[in-house]
Each structure stands twice: as structure tokens, then as C-alpha cells.
Amino acid sequence: MSIIALLGAKALWLTYAWLLAAILGSYLSGRKGYGERVGLACGLLLNLLGPLIWLFVPAKADSLWKRVGPWGTRLKENPAASGGSGAGESGARQA
């Protein structure tokens, strides 16, 4: 009976690893601009190889991976892209 219990514990850990691969694949592909479903499918079907593949797939130009980085939450501000000194926004508050 203890053999069945050991197999059950190992199967539980393998299930956790499978789900973690799906989560990581989904996160990486969404962050790189390809959508989360593609990474989820890749992580579920290819197990631990799926997230490794997404580490080497190039990010799209307008993706969060390029704008924020792999783990960032705030957008990097580019003063030249904002259209000047930003006086229009502060001027709207004063009016």
C-alpha cells in the first residue's frame, strides 16, 4: 500500500511542475506580445520545455517585454515621446 502512496505523491509533484510550466509559458508569451493562449498551449503540451522555448523567442517591438522588461510593472517614460514638457496635462488641472 505504501508504493501506491509514493506514486501518488510523485504524481502530485509532476502535476505541479506541469502547471508551473503552463503558467510560465503563458506569462512569457503574453509579456513578449504574442498572447497568453499560445504560451499556455506551449507550456501544457511541451511541459518544462515550453517556457524555455519562450525565453528564446524574440519579443515584438511594442510588447511589454520591450517597454517594461521581464518583471517590471511600470512603463519606462520617454520624455521625447510624450510630446514635450507635459505642460498640457498640468495646465488642464489648473483651469
TIMI-2910 file (N, C-alpha, C, CB; in pm, 1 decimal, decimal comma, always signed):
<rs>
+----------+----------+----------+----------+----------+----------+----------+----------+----------+----------+----------+----------+------+
!      n_x !      n_y !      n_z !     ca_x !     ca_y !     ca_z !      c_x !      c_y !      c_z !     cb_x !     cb_y !     cb_z ! resn !
+----------+----------+----------+----------+----------+----------+----------+----------+----------+----------+----------+----------+------+
!    +81,2 !   -118,8 !     +0,0 !     +0,0 !     +0,0 !     +0,0 !    +86,3 !   +126,4 !     +0,0 !    -92,8 !     -0,8 !   +119,6 !  Met !
!   +204,8 !   +120,6 !    +59,0 !   +290,1 !   +239,0 !    +63,1 !   +346,7 !   +272,9 !    -75,5 !   +404,3 !   +217,7 !   +162,5 !  Ser !
!   +355,8 !   +174,3 !   -165,1 !   +404,3 !   +201,7 !   -300,5 !   +304,7 !   +290,4 !   -373,5 !   +427,2 !    +70,0 !   -378,9 !  Ile !
!   +177,2 !   +263,5 !   -355,6 !    +74,7 !   +346,1 !   -419,2 !    +79,6 !   +488,5 !   -364,2 !    -65,5 !   +285,0 !   -397,7 !  Ile !
!   +103,8 !   +501,0 !   -236,4 !   +112,2 !   +634,1 !   -176,4 !   +232,6 !   +710,7 !   -230,5 !   +120,6 !   +623,6 !    -23,4 !  Ala !
!   +345,1 !   +644,1 !   -249,2 !   +462,7 !   +710,9 !   -304,6 !   +440,3 !   +752,1 !   -449,8 !   +584,7 !   +619,9 !   -294,6 !  Leu !
!   +373,4 !   +667,5 !   -526,2 !   +343,4 !   +703,2 !   -664,1 !   +247,3 !   +822,5 !   -669,7 !   +283,6 !   +582,8 !   -738,5 !  Leu !
!   +154,7 !   +828,1 !   -576,0 !    +60,1 !   +939,7 !   -572,4 !   +129,6 !  +1071,2 !   -540,8 !    -49,1 !   +913,0 !   -469,7 !  Gly !
!   +223,7 !  +1069,5 !   -449,2 !   +297,0 !  +1190,2 !   -414,4 !   +383,3 !  +1237,1 !   -530,9 !   +383,5 !  +1166,2 !   -290,8 !  Ala !
!   +445,2 !  +1143,4 !   -600,1 !   +527,3 !  +1179,0 !   -715,6 !   +439,5 !  +1235,1 !   -827,6 !   +606,8 !  +1056,4 !   -765,7 !  Lys !
!   +323,7 !  +1176,5 !   -847,1 !   +232,3 !  +1226,9 !   -949,6 !   +183,6 !  +1367,3 !   -915,3 !   +112,7 !  +1132,3 !   -965,7 !  Ala !
!   +163,9 !  +1395,2 !   -788,4 !   +121,4 !  +1528,8 !   -747,4 !   +229,7 !  +1631,4 !   -778,7 !    +87,7 !  +1531,0 !   -597,4 !  Leu !
!   +354,7 !  +1599,6 !   -749,7 !   +463,5 !  +1692,7 !   -778,8 !   +483,0 !  +1711,5 !   -928,8 !   +592,8 !  +1643,7 !   -715,6 !  Trp !
!   +464,6 !  +1604,5 !  -1006,0 !   +473,6 !  +1617,5 !  -1151,5 !   +359,9 !  +1704,0 !  -1206,2 !   +471,0 !  +1478,8 !  -1217,8 !  Leu !
!   +242,8 !  +1694,0 !  -1145,4 !   +130,9 !  +1779,3 !  -1186,3 !   +160,5 !  +1925,3 !  -1154,7 !     +0,9 !  +1735,3 !  -1116,8 !  Thr !
!   +218,5 !  +1949,6 !  -1038,6 !   +257,5 !  +2087,0 !  -1004,2 !   +360,0 !  +2142,3 !  -1103,4 !   +314,8 !  +2092,0 !   -861,5 !  Tyr !
!   +457,0 !  +2061,5 !  -1141,7 !   +558,5 !  +2105,9 !  -1238,4 !   +493,8 !  +2133,4 !  -1373,9 !   +670,7 !  +1999,5 !  -1253,1 !  Ala !
!   +397,9 !  +2051,7 !  -1414,4 !   +327,4 !  +2069,8 !  -1540,8 !   +248,8 !  +2201,0 !  -1540,0 !   +233,1 !  +1950,8 !  -1567,5 !  Trp !
!   +178,9 !  +2227,0 !  -1430,8 !   +102,4 !  +2351,2 !  -1420,7 !   +193,8 !  +2473,4 !  -1412,9 !    +11,1 !  +2346,7 !  -1298,5 !  Leu !
!   +305,4 !  +2461,9 !  -1345,0 !   +401,4 !  +2572,2 !  -1338,2 !   +458,2 !  +2603,7 !  -1476,5 !   +515,5 !  +2538,2 !  -1240,6 !  Leu !
!   +483,7 !  +2500,3 !  -1555,9 !   +531,6 !  +2522,6 !  -1692,6 !   +426,8 !  +2595,3 !  -1775,5 !   +568,3 !  +2389,4 !  -1759,4 !  Ala !
!   +300,0 !  +2561,3 !  -1756,4 !   +193,1 !  +2628,7 !  -1828,9 !   +183,0 !  +2774,8 !  -1786,6 !    +59,4 !  +2557,4 !  -1805,9 !  Ala !
!   +195,5 !  +2801,6 !  -1658,3 !   +188,8 !  +2939,4 !  -1607,8 !   +304,8 !  +3021,6 !  -1661,5 !   +189,6 !  +2941,2 !  -1453,8 !  Ile !
!   +424,9 !  +2966,7 !  -1656,0 !   +542,5 !  +3040,0 !  -1704,8 !   +536,2 !  +3063,7 !  -1854,9 !   +670,1 !  +2964,0 !  -1670,3 !  Leu !
!   +492,3 !  +2963,6 !  -1930,7 !   +479,5 !  +2980,4 !  -2074,8 !   +377,7 !  +3087,6 !  -2109,9 !   +440,8 !  +2849,2 !  -2139,6 !  Gly !
!   +266,3 !  +3088,7 !  -2038,7 !   +162,4 !  +3188,8 !  -2062,0 !   +212,1 !  +3328,3 !  -2027,6 !    +37,6 !  +3156,1 !  -1980,3 !  Ser !
!   +281,6 !  +3341,8 !  -1917,2 !   +334,3 !  +3471,7 !  -1875,2 !   +436,0 !  +3524,5 !  -1974,5 !   +397,3 !  +3461,5 !  -1736,9 !  Tyr !
!   +529,0 !  +3439,8 !  -2014,3 !   +635,5 !  +3483,6 !  -2104,4 !   +581,1 !  +3522,3 !  -2241,5 !   +740,0 !  +3374,0 !  -2119,3 !  Leu !
!   +491,1 !  +3442,8 !  -2295,5 !   +439,0 !  +3474,3 !  -2428,0 !   +350,7 !  +3598,6 !  -2424,8 !   +360,5 !  +3355,9 !  -2483,6 !  Ser !
!   +275,0 !  +3616,4 !  -2318,2 !   +195,0 !  +3737,6 !  -2306,1 !   +281,6 !  +3860,8 !  -2291,0 !   +100,6 !  +3726,8 !  -2188,9 !  Gly !
!   +387,5 !  +3847,7 !  -2216,5 !   +478,5 !  +3959,8 !  -2194,1 !   +553,9 !  +3997,0 !  -2322,0 !   +577,8 !  +3925,7 !  -2082,7 !  Arg !
!   +581,1 !  +3896,8 !  -2407,0 !   +654,9 !  +3922,4 !  -2530,3 !   +564,0 !  +3965,2 !  -2644,9 !   +732,2 !  +3799,2 !  -2570,4 !  Lys !
!   +432,6 !  +3973,7 !  -2619,8 !   +341,7 !  +4029,2 !  -2718,3 !   +274,2 !  +3929,9 !  -2809,8 !   +413,2 !  +4124,2 !  -2799,3 !  Gly !
!   +281,3 !  +3801,3 !  -2780,7 !   +221,0 !  +3700,6 !  -2866,9 !    +85,7 !  +3650,7 !  -2815,6 !   +315,1 !  +3584,4 !  -2881,8 !  Tyr !
!    +43,7 !  +3693,2 !  -2700,8 !    -81,4 !  +3645,5 !  -2643,9 !    -55,9 !  +3532,7 !  -2545,3 !   -176,2 !  +3599,1 !  -2754,1 !  Gly !
!   -140,4 !  +3523,2 !  -2447,2 !   -117,5 !  +3425,6 !  -2341,0 !   -159,8 !  +3284,3 !  -2379,4 !   -191,0 !  +3467,8 !  -2216,9 !  Glu !
!   -254,6 !  +3271,9 !  -2471,7 !   -303,2 !  +3138,7 !  -2509,2 !   -195,0 !  +3055,1 !  -2577,3 !   -423,9 !  +3151,0 !  -2601,3 !  Arg !
!   -114,0 !  +3119,7 !  -2658,8 !     -8,2 !  +3048,0 !  -2729,8 !    +91,5 !  +2989,9 !  -2630,1 !    +63,8 !  +3141,5 !  -2829,8 !  Val !
!   +130,1 !  +3069,3 !  -2533,1 !   +224,0 !  +3021,9 !  -2431,3 !   +163,1 !  +2917,3 !  -2340,6 !   +273,3 !  +3137,3 !  -2348,4 !  Gly !
!    +34,0 !  +2930,7 !  -2312,3 !    -34,2 !  +2830,8 !  -2230,3 !    -34,7 !  +2696,3 !  -2301,0 !   -178,1 !  +2875,0 !  -2198,5 !  Leu !
!    -67,7 !  +2696,3 !  -2428,8 !    -66,8 !  +2572,1 !  -2505,4 !    +73,8 !  +2513,6 !  -2514,1 !   -122,4 !  +2596,0 !  -2645,7 !  Ala !
!   +171,1 !  +2600,0 !  -2534,9 !   +309,8 !  +2554,0 !  -2543,5 !   +355,6 !  +2494,3 !  -2409,8 !   +402,7 !  +2670,4 !  -2584,7 !  Cys !
!   +319,1 !  +2558,6 !  -2299,8 !   +356,9 !  +2508,1 !  -2169,1 !   +286,7 !  +2378,6 !  -2132,6 !   +328,4 !  +2611,0 !  -2065,4 !  Gly !
!   +161,0 !  +2364,8 !  -2172,5 !    +86,7 !  +2242,5 !  -2141,4 !   +132,3 !  +2124,4 !  -2226,8 !    -62,4 !  +2265,5 !  -2161,3 !  Leu !
!   +160,8 !  +2150,3 !  -2353,9 !   +196,0 !  +2040,4 !  -2443,7 !   +342,6 !  +2000,0 !  -2435,3 !   +163,2 !  +2078,3 !  -2584,8 !  Leu !
!   +429,5 !  +2095,0 !  -2409,5 !   +572,7 !  +2065,1 !  -2409,0 !   +632,8 !  +2058,7 !  -2269,0 !   +646,0 !  +2168,2 !  -2489,5 !  Leu !
!   +548,1 !  +2063,2 !  -2168,8 !   +589,1 !  +2055,0 !  -2028,5 !   +696,1 !  +2157,7 !  -1994,3 !   +640,2 !  +1915,5 !  -1996,9 !  Asn !
!   +809,5 !  +2116,7 !  -1942,9 !   +910,7 !  +2212,5 !  -1898,6 !   +991,7 !  +2271,6 !  -2013,7 !  +1003,9 !  +2146,2 !  -1800,9 !  Leu !
!   +978,1 !  +2215,6 !  -2132,9 !  +1048,4 !  +2268,5 !  -2249,0 !   +978,7 !  +2393,5 !  -2303,9 !  +1058,3 !  +2161,4 !  -2358,0 !  Leu !
!   +847,9 !  +2406,6 !  -2282,2 !   +770,8 !  +2519,8 !  -2333,1 !   +820,5 !  +2655,5 !  -2285,0 !   +628,1 !  +2503,9 !  -2294,3 !  Gly !
!   +834,2 !  +2676,6 !  -2153,1 !   +887,2 !  +2805,8 !  -2106,9 !  +1029,5 !  +2833,3 !  -2153,8 !   +883,0 !  +2811,4 !  -1956,6 !  Pro !
!  +1109,9 !  +2730,0 !  -2169,4 !  +1246,9 !  +2750,5 !  -2219,5 !  +1244,7 !  +2799,9 !  -2363,6 !  +1328,6 !  +2619,6 !  -2209,7 !  Leu !
!  +1150,4 !  +2751,5 !  -2441,8 !  +1137,6 !  +2798,7 !  -2579,3 !  +1101,0 !  +2946,2 !  -2580,0 !  +1032,0 !  +2716,6 !  -2655,9 !  Ile !
!  +1008,3 !  +2986,9 !  -2490,5 !   +964,5 !  +3126,3 !  -2488,8 !  +1072,6 !  +3220,7 !  -2438,6 !   +841,2 !  +3140,6 !  -2402,9 !  Trp !
!  +1171,2 !  +3171,0 !  -2369,5 !  +1282,6 !  +3257,1 !  -2329,9 !  +1365,5 !  +3300,7 !  -2449,7 !  +1371,4 !  +3185,4 !  -2229,3 !  Leu !
!  +1366,8 !  +3218,8 !  -2556,2 !  +1449,2 !  +3248,7 !  -2672,8 !  +1369,9 !  +3306,8 !  -2789,1 !  +1519,6 !  +3124,6 !  -2717,8 !  Phe !
!  +1238,2 !  +3310,7 !  -2780,3 !  +1157,3 !  +3372,2 !  -2886,0 !  +1172,7 !  +3523,7 !  -2873,8 !  +1005,2 !  +3329,0 !  -2875,7 !  Val !
!  +1201,4 !  +3592,2 !  -2984,4 !  +1219,7 !  +3738,1 !  -2975,8 !  +1088,5 !  +3809,7 !  -2944,7 !  +1278,2 !  +3792,3 !  -3107,0 !  Pro !
!  +1097,6 !  +3914,8 !  -2866,5 !   +979,3 !  +3993,1 !  -2828,7 !   +940,3 !  +4086,5 !  -2942,5 !  +1005,7 !  +4074,2 !  -2699,1 !  Ala !
!   +810,8 !  +4112,8 !  -2954,3 !   +762,9 !  +4208,4 !  -3054,0 !   +803,0 !  +4349,4 !  -3011,0 !   +608,2 !  +4197,9 !  -3072,2 !  Lys !
!   +805,5 !  +4440,9 !  -3106,7 !   +856,4 !  +4576,0 !  -3081,4 !   +772,5 !  +4652,4 !  -2979,3 !   +861,3 !  +4654,0 !  -3211,0 !  Ala !
!   +642,4 !  +4635,3 !  -2980,5 !   +556,7 !  +4711,3 !  -2889,6 !   +511,4 !  +4629,2 !  -2769,2 !   +435,5 !  +4762,7 !  -2964,1 !  Asp !
!   +583,3 !  +4525,1 !  -2735,8 !   +543,5 !  +4437,5 !  -2625,8 !   +586,3 !  +4493,6 !  -2489,9 !   +603,0 !  +4298,4 !  -2645,7 !  Ser !
!   +527,9 !  +4440,0 !  -2386,2 !   +566,4 !  +4480,0 !  -2250,9 !   +709,8 !  +4439,6 !  -2219,8 !   +471,5 !  +4418,4 !  -2148,3 !  Leu !
!   +755,8 !  +4332,6 !  -2280,7 !   +894,0 !  +4287,1 !  -2259,6 !   +991,7 !  +4395,5 !  -2303,7 !   +921,3 !  +4155,1 !  -2337,0 !  Trp !
!   +962,2 !  +4463,1 !  -2415,4 !  +1049,7 !  +4569,7 !  -2465,6 !  +1028,4 !  +4700,3 !  -2389,2 !  +1025,2 !  +4592,2 !  -2615,3 !  Lys !
!   +904,5 !  +4731,7 !  -2355,5 !   +875,1 !  +4859,8 !  -2290,8 !   +906,6 !  +4859,7 !  -2142,6 !   +730,7 !  +4895,3 !  -2310,8 !  Arg !
!   +879,3 !  +4750,4 !  -2072,1 !   +892,1 !  +4747,6 !  -1926,6 !  +1004,3 !  +4655,8 !  -1881,1 !   +761,5 !  +4703,8 !  -1863,4 !  Val !
!  +1019,4 !  +4544,6 !  -1948,9 !  +1117,2 !  +4445,7 !  -1908,5 !  +1047,3 !  +4317,0 !  -1867,5 !  +1203,8 !  +4498,9 !  -1794,1 !  Gly !
!  +1122,8 !  +4215,8 !  -1830,9 !  +1060,5 !  +4087,1 !  -1799,5 !   +976,5 !  +4087,9 !  -1672,4 !  +1166,0 !  +3982,7 !  -1787,2 !  Pro !
!  +1011,9 !  +4168,8 !  -1573,5 !   +938,8 !  +4165,3 !  -1447,1 !   +883,9 !  +4299,8 !  -1403,5 !  +1026,8 !  +4112,5 !  -1340,6 !  Trp !
!   +907,9 !  +4404,7 !  -1477,1 !   +865,2 !  +4537,4 !  -1436,4 !   +714,4 !  +4554,2 !  -1440,0 !   +929,3 !  +4640,3 !  -1523,8 !  Gly !
!   +665,6 !  +4651,8 !  -1364,9 !   +523,1 !  +4679,9 !  -1364,9 !   +493,1 !  +4820,7 !  -1411,4 !   +466,0 !  +4658,3 !  -1227,7 !  Thr !
!   +590,2 !  +4910,0 !  -1409,4 !   +567,8 !  +5047,4 !  -1452,8 !   +631,8 !  +5068,4 !  -1588,5 !   +623,7 !  +5148,0 !  -1350,1 !  Arg !
!   +567,0 !  +5147,2 !  -1670,9 !   +621,0 !  +5176,3 !  -1803,5 !   +737,0 !  +5273,3 !  -1793,3 !   +512,3 !  +5233,2 !  -1895,1 !  Leu !
!   +837,9 !  +5250,3 !  -1875,0 !   +950,4 !  +5342,0 !  -1882,2 !   +904,5 !  +5466,0 !  -1956,9 !  +1073,7 !  +5276,2 !  -1951,7 !  Lys !
!   +931,9 !  +5580,9 !  -1903,4 !   +886,8 !  +5705,4 !  -1964,8 !   +995,3 !  +5759,6 !  -2055,4 !   +848,8 !  +5809,5 !  -1857,6 !  Glu !
!   +956,3 !  +5796,5 !  -2174,4 !  +1046,2 !  +5857,2 !  -2271,1 !  +1001,6 !  +6002,0 !  -2288,7 !  +1045,9 !  +5778,9 !  -2408,2 !  Asn !
!  +1079,2 !  +6100,3 !  -2241,3 !  +1035,5 !  +6239,5 !  -2249,6 !  +1015,2 !  +6286,8 !  -2392,5 !  +1135,3 !  +6328,5 !  -2181,5 !  Pro !
!  +1090,9 !  +6236,2 !  -2487,0 !  +1076,8 !  +6279,6 !  -2625,4 !   +946,8 !  +6227,7 !  -2685,8 !  +1196,3 !  +6232,5 !  -2708,5 !  Ala !
!   +901,9 !  +6110,8 !  -2643,3 !   +780,7 !  +6051,3 !  -2699,0 !   +654,7 !  +6111,0 !  -2638,2 !   +781,6 !  +5901,4 !  -2677,6 !  Ala !
!   +664,9 !  +6178,1 !  -2524,4 !   +545,4 !  +6232,0 !  -2460,0 !   +500,4 !  +6363,5 !  -2521,2 !   +570,3 !  +6251,0 !  -2312,9 !  Ser !
!   +577,2 !  +6421,4 !  -2608,2 !   +534,9 !  +6541,3 !  -2678,3 !   +576,1 !  +6670,6 !  -2610,9 !   +388,8 !  +6539,8 !  -2693,9 !  Gly !
!   +679,4 !  +6670,7 !  -2534,3 !   +727,1 !  +6796,4 !  -2475,9 !   +739,6 !  +6788,4 !  -2326,1 !   +635,0 !  +6909,5 !  -2512,4 !  Gly !
!   +714,1 !  +6903,0 !  -2263,4 !   +738,0 !  +6913,2 !  -2119,5 !   +622,3 !  +6862,7 !  -2036,4 !   +766,9 !  +7054,8 !  -2082,5 !  Ser !
!   +509,5 !  +6832,9 !  -2098,4 !   +394,6 !  +6785,0 !  -2022,4 !   +314,4 !  +6897,0 !  -1962,0 !   +439,1 !  +6692,4 !  -1914,5 !  Gly !
!   +328,7 !  +7019,2 !  -2011,7 !   +257,0 !  +7133,0 !  -1956,3 !   +107,2 !  +7125,5 !  -1984,1 !   +313,3 !  +7261,9 !  -2012,2 !  Ala !
!    +68,8 !  +7054,3 !  -2091,0 !    -72,6 !  +7044,2 !  -2124,0 !   -150,8 !  +6971,7 !  -2017,0 !    -90,4 !  +6974,4 !  -2255,7 !  Gly !
!    -92,1 !  +6871,6 !  -1957,3 !   -162,2 !  +6797,9 !  -1853,4 !   -175,0 !  +6878,5 !  -1725,1 !    -91,1 !  +6667,7 !  -1825,3 !  Glu !
!    -68,4 !  +6947,9 !  -1684,4 !    -75,1 !  +7028,0 !  -1563,3 !   -160,0 !  +7153,0 !  -1585,9 !    +65,8 !  +7066,6 !  -1517,0 !  Ser !
!   -159,8 !  +7205,4 !  -1710,4 !   -242,2 !  +7320,9 !  -1742,0 !   -389,9 !  +7286,6 !  -1736,6 !   -206,5 !  +7375,3 !  -1878,7 !  Gly !
!   -424,7 !  +7163,2 !  -1768,9 !   -565,7 !  +7122,4 !  -1764,8 !   -613,6 !  +7114,1 !  -1620,0 !   -585,6 !  +6985,9 !  -1836,2 !  Ala !
!   -525,2 !  +7081,7 !  -1529,4 !   -562,9 !  +7074,5 !  -1388,7 !   -585,8 !  +7213,7 !  -1329,3 !   -455,3 !  +7000,8 !  -1309,3 !  Arg !
!   -510,0 !  +7311,9 !  -1376,5 !   -522,8 !  +7446,8 !  -1321,1 !   -648,7 !  +7517,3 !  -1369,9 !   -400,8 !  +7529,7 !  -1357,1 !  Gln !
!   -693,9 !  +7485,3 !  -1490,0 !   -809,6 !  +7554,1 !  -1547,4 !   -941,0 !  +7516,2 !  -1483,5 !   -817,3 !  +7526,7 !  -1692,7 !  Ala !
+----------+----------+----------+----------+----------+----------+----------+----------+----------+----------+----------+----------+------+
</rs>
